[in-house]
Amino acid sequence: MFMAVESTLPTPVRTPASDKDAKALQFIEEMTKNVDSVQERVLREILGRNAETEYLKRFSLNGATDRETFKSRIPVVTYEDIQPEIQRIANGDKSPIFSVHPISEFLTSSGTSAGERKLMPTIHEELDRRQLLYSLLMPVMNLYVPGLDKGKGLYFLFVKAETKTPGGLLARPVLTSYYNSDHFKTRPYDPFNVYTSPNEAILCADSFQSMYAQMLCGLIMRDEVLRVGAVFASGLLRAIHFLQNNWKQLAHDIATGTLNPKITDAPVRECMRKILKPNPELAQLVTMECYEENWECIIKRIWPRTKYLDVIVTGAMAQYIPTLEYYSGGLPMACTMYASSECYFGLNLNPMCKPSEVTYTIMPNMAYFEFLPHGSSTSCLVDLADVEVGKEYELILTTYAGLCRYRVGDILRVTGFHNAAPQFRFIRRKNVLLSIESDKTDEAELQNAIENASLLLKEFNTSVVEYTSYADTKQIPGHYVIYWELLVKDSAIAPTDDVLNRCCLQMEESLNSVYRQSRVADNSIGPLEIRVVENGTFEELMDYAISRGASINQYKVPRCVSFTPIMELLNSRVVSKHFSPDLPHWTPERRR
């Protein structure tokens, strides 16, 4: 077993804010000091309770609950491997296929990373585990940011209209499930965790009405807002863009104390009737701030007491950091937790660290975790307590709801330990994004290339606010197409065609040697192309995805696209095209 090393977390700035916080922090310490024994107990509980399920019986586990038997008999699987059983449940089969506890609903994936939405079976008690992880977030944050009980959080939270499977089970995103649960709706008052948005606004399935009411409440309570957030960084930027497009009507509502007639949802109108009062002075302030073309620091200008942004900016969300810094005036960005539709995994014990330094400590009580060393066969899995610092692993999951040795698809790098609990940096999703021939470019590599090319735009006060990609193989040789939406802060010094052409070459210089060999020696890949699209294009892309069933909370811009309607939308918004003017550097590697 790898020896635990001392945590590298900085010393918290203060003691626990309350006895409740102290108990939560003590729980974290107990879990992280006893990782292996907790994991052993979790596996024993999962296998013991589900011993009579069809799935475990299929592999002749015969009631065994030890790790050795489990690992020798239960295979590592993907979603496609268990999709037939999932479909049976969706069609109404109530027999204990994965879990002896009834499947309460299906949690859907975002549907933007790899095609169709996946259906993840869950059981009612999983809500308790999710609530437990949520209950640990503010006690940790209170160690680093004092006084959060003196105001409110402006969080843009959304639900999606629910669907039902043929068998009658609800199918909805995990956050829609949580926000509709009593755990959220009847949560006890906590002065450290008060939202400006009323439940009625959050639970409104119409995304425009929900956003409008939440933004209006945030403006009305501007003097109380201490933190601003959304689930993903892209969601917070969507809220800022919403304010840009709707501030005149919002200011009118504030000035007159009347609600926009487009807000027709009865519960929302009723709750807003109690909140909205005429306030011409506030309306004038909103107008003055939003009327200006320059929106730099707009978050601090409208919500001056804001201490930090609470958004996920790891993985693919990292590309939003410069835009968020622009709108927030450099406010800290806190990434507090690591979760998915399959399971809530863990939390960031140093939430005020730089985005590039975010690490998550997996809580060993949430599920049974195994790790596949990157590039190894599935016979080489290691346990949570046995991972090694510096190595990358694919996350494998066994849950109380019945998923067994399931490949989540996340690649994580071990950065250190807190007590005996490893801390991980999220690196990327496993799936390759782009490939023309033998080249394989993944999300992290594409993100790095975008960042390097973006450096050429700095002197022109321009940044990349959004991007996606496409492997164009209609021509021979095929080539990479990168769609960019730019934020040009000063049109007088906007980047020239030559600069954008050089951005193409800089991206190619940043890609792997196989790609560059294909370009230089094999001539099997053509020059990389950047297509600049109109501002607002990616908003339209998100609206399209939501209209097709994606969740506004979980939506992530797809980093690679091929679906014809999306391609048509992007290509119809192209304002300029640019190609790499030269070949990237490549020399043959000497092999021994």
Disulfide bonds with the S-S distance in Angstrom:
none
